[in-house]
Amino acid sequence: MQVISGSSYGFRHPDAISSDGTHVWVANYFGDSVTELDAATGGLVKVLSGSGYGFDRPVSVSSDGKDVWVANYAGNTVTGFPA
């Protein structure tokens, strides 16, 4: 069992999680961000945030290994980007 925490992960009300076997994606509702983790180690890869992603209260995330899709509750939008 592993518990992942710490400010470097960008977790602010993590609301959804998805894995494609290589990456783990966490949607952070209040952080307007998505955290990417290494599926094998749980290590931080990066925190995706900023206006370029269009995150606005992300509530769900899904990945097929090629692309990642994030549903944004407040923005009534879906953000897609390469995995």
C-alpha positions in Angstrom: 0.0 0.0 0.0 1.2 3.5 -0.8 -0.2 6.9 0.3 1.0 9.7 -1.9 0.8 13.2 -0.5 2.7 16.5 -0.4 2.4 19.9 -1.9 4.6 19.1 -4.9 1.9 16.8 -6.2 -0.6 19.7 -6.6 -3.4 17.8 -4.9 -6.3 20.1 -4.1 -9.5 18.1 -3.7 -8.5 15.2 -6.0 -11.7 14.2 -7.5 -11.0 11.5 -10.2 -8.2 9.1 -11.2 -7.4 7.1 -14.3 -4.5 4.9 -15.4 -3.4 3.6 -18.7 -0.9 1.2 -17.1 2.0 3.6 -17.6 0.7 6.8 -16.1 -1.8 7.7 -13.4 -3.8 10.8 -13.9 -5.5 12.7 -11.0 -8.0 15.5 -11.6 -7.7 18.2 -8.9 -11.1 19.9 -8.6 -10.0 23.0 -6.6 -6.5 23.1 -8.1 -7.8 23.4 -11.7 -5.0 21.0 -12.5 -4.2 17.4 -13.4 -1.4 15.5 -11.7 0.6 12.9 -13.7 2.2 10.1 -11.8 4.4 7.2 -12.8 2.2 4.1 -12.5 5.1 1.8 -11.5 6.5 3.9 -8.7 3.9 6.6 -7.8 6.5 9.2 -8.5 5.5 12.6 -9.7 5.9 13.2 -13.4 4.4 16.7 -13.6 1.4 18.8 -12.6 -0.5 20.2 -15.6 -2.1 23.6 -14.9 -2.5 27.0 -16.4 -5.0 28.7 -18.7 -3.6 26.8 -21.8 -5.2 23.6 -20.5 -8.7 25.1 -19.9 -9.2 23.2 -16.6 -12.2 24.6 -14.7 -13.0 22.4 -11.8 -12.0 19.1 -13.4 -14.2 16.3 -12.2 -13.3 13.3 -14.3 -10.3 12.0 -16.2 -9.7 9.1 -18.6 -6.7 7.9 -20.7 -6.3 5.3 -23.4 -2.5 5.5 -23.4 -2.5 7.8 -26.3 -4.7 10.7 -25.1 -6.0 12.0 -21.8 -9.5 13.5 -21.6 -10.7 15.7 -18.7 -14.3 16.8 -18.0 -14.5 20.4 -16.6 -17.5 20.9 -14.4 -17.6 24.7 -14.1 -16.4 25.3 -17.6 -18.9 22.9 -19.3 -15.9 21.8 -21.4 -13.7 18.8 -22.1 -9.9 19.2 -22.3 -7.9 16.7 -24.4 -4.1 16.4 -24.7 -1.6 13.7 -25.6 -0.7 11.2 -22.8 
